[in-house]
Amino acid sequence: MLAAAAGHTEIVHLLCVWGPAVSGLLRRDMRGRDAIMYASRGGHDTCLQILLTFASQLKDPKDVLAHADADGNTALHFASSNGHLLVLRTLLAAGADSERRNVWMWTPVAYSATVQAEVYFKGLVSEIDRRRTASVKSSVNSGAGRASLEKRGGGVRIVESGDD
């Protein structure tokens, strides 16, 4: 946790390579915060990416990003409140929930450090939502296209040549 909070990328990587027993990757402190929260709070994007990569080998990344401290704050709350835009992008791309509320019922976007950060955050969320709906529509359309092709009897027929 200390290496992640200070942004020591090489040490974070070394500890993660040694394994979860040594790194304490998902271990929490007395406030309920883990290394991912500390890296997000400090704006250390490279450390965060390393932690998320190794954490995905242990648990589902969305479960790891759903961890909250004693106040209900997630890594996304910390990144937003400190104005770390690159960390916001990384967390949202990894599947962090932008609508998760803390014990005071505040979402991460409400903690935005500046108005510009809030606009950027909302833009990222709308872009991710737009991509999700586009991927759902394309998968539905590709499935419907195959079904209609099968109904019409479309496909490839192999004809062997005769000895005429």
C-alpha positions in Angstrom: 0.0 0.0 0.0 2.8 2.4 0.8 4.5 1.8 -2.5 1.3 2.4 -4.4 0.5 5.6 -2.3 4.0 7.0 -3.1 3.9 6.0 -6.8 6.9 3.6 -6.7 6.1 1.7 -9.8 9.1 -0.7 -9.7 8.4 -1.7 -6.1 4.7 -2.2 -6.8 5.5 -4.4 -9.8 8.1 -6.4 -7.8 5.7 -7.0 -4.9 2.9 -8.1 -7.3 5.3 -10.5 -9.1 6.2 -12.1 -5.8 2.5 -12.9 -5.2 -0.4 -11.8 -3.2 1.0 -13.2 0.1 3.9 -10.8 -0.2 2.3 -7.9 -1.9 -0.9 -7.7 0.2 -2.6 -6.7 -3.0 -6.1 -6.9 -1.7 -5.2 -6.3 1.9 -6.9 -3.3 3.6 -5.8 -0.9 6.3 -7.8 0.1 9.4 -9.9 2.6 7.3 -10.8 -0.2 4.8 -8.6 1.2 2.0 -6.5 -1.0 -0.3 -3.5 -0.3 -2.6 -5.8 0.5 -5.6 -7.5 3.2 -3.6 -4.1 4.7 -2.5 -2.8 4.7 -6.1 -6.0 6.4 -7.3 -5.8 8.9 -4.5 -2.2 9.8 -5.4 -2.9 9.9 -9.2 -0.3 7.1 -9.9 -1.8 5.7 -13.1 1.0 3.3 -13.9 0.9 1.8 -10.4 -2.9 1.5 -10.7 -2.6 -0.3 -14.1 -0.1 -2.8 -12.5 -2.3 -3.4 -9.5 -5.4 -3.9 -11.7 -3.5 -6.3 -13.9 -2.4 -8.5 -11.0 -5.7 -8.2 -9.1 -7.5 -9.5 -12.2 -5.7 -12.8 -11.7 -7.1 -13.1 -8.2 -10.6 -11.7 -8.6 -12.9 -10.2 -11.1 -11.7 -6.6 -11.7 -15.2 -5.2 -11.2 -15.3 -6.8 -7.7 -11.9 -5.3 -6.9 -13.1 -1.9 -8.0 -16.3 -2.2 -6.0 -14.3 -2.3 -2.7 -15.2 0.6 -0.5 -13.5 2.1 2.6 -15.2 2.7 5.9 -16.9 5.8 4.5 -18.1 4.0 1.4 -15.7 5.7 -0.9 -14.3 3.7 -3.9 -11.1 4.2 -5.9 -13.2 6.3 -8.3 -14.3 8.6 -5.5 -10.6 9.2 -4.6 -9.5 9.8 -8.2 -12.4 12.2 -8.8 -11.9 14.2 -5.6 -8.2 14.8 -6.3 -8.7 15.6 -10.0 -6.7 12.7 -11.5 -8.2 12.6 -15.0 -6.0 9.8 -16.3 -6.8 7.6 -13.3 -10.5 8.3 -13.9 -10.2 7.0 -17.5 -8.3 3.9 -16.3 -10.8 3.1 -13.6 -13.8 3.5 -15.9 -12.2 1.5 -18.6 -11.6 -1.3 -16.1 -15.3 -1.3 -15.2 -15.6 0.9 -12.1 -19.2 1.9 -11.2 -19.7 5.6 -11.7 -23.0 5.6 -9.9 -21.8 4.0 -6.7 -22.7 6.1 -3.7 -20.8 6.4 -0.4 -22.4 6.6 3.1 -23.4 10.2 2.5 -25.1 9.2 -0.8 -22.5 11.1 -3.0 -21.4 9.7 -6.3 -17.8 10.0 -7.6 -18.8 12.7 -10.1 -20.1 14.9 -7.2 -16.6 14.9 -5.7 -15.0 16.3 -8.9 -12.2 18.7 -8.0 -13.0 21.3 -10.6 -15.9 22.0 -13.0 -13.6 21.0 -15.9 -12.9 17.6 -14.2 -16.6 17.1 -13.7 -17.4 17.8 -17.4 -14.5 15.4 -18.4 -15.8 12.8 -16.0 -19.4 13.0 -17.4 -18.0 12.9 -20.9 -16.2 9.6 -20.1 -19.2 8.1 -18.5 -21.4 9.0 -21.5 -18.8 7.7 -23.9 -18.6 4.3 -22.1 -22.4 4.1 -22.0 -22.5 4.9 -25.7 -20.0 2.1 -26.5 -21.8 -0.4 -24.4 -25.1 0.2 -26.2 -23.4 0.1 -29.6 -21.8 -3.3 -28.7 -25.1 -4.6 -27.5 -26.8 -3.4 -30.7 -24.2 -4.9 -32.9 -24.3 -8.3 -31.1 -28.1 -8.3 -31.4 -28.0 -7.3 -35.1 -25.3 -9.9 -35.9 -27.4 -12.6 -34.2 -30.6 -11.5 -36.0 -28.7 -11.4 -39.3 -27.6 -15.0 -38.9 -31.1 -16.1 -38.0 -32.7 -14.5 -41.0 -30.0 -16.0 -43.2 -30.8 -19.4 -41.9 -34.5 -18.9 -42.4 -33.9 -18.0 -46.1 -31.7 -21.1 -46.5 -28.6 -19.1 -47.2 -25.2 -20.7 -46.9 -22.6 -22.6 -48.9 -23.3 -25.8 -50.7 -20.4 -28.0 -51.8 -20.8 -29.7 -55.1 -18.4 -32.5 -56.1 -17.5 -32.7 -59.7 -18.6 -35.8 -61.6 -16.7 -38.0 -64.0 -18.7 -37.0 -67.1 
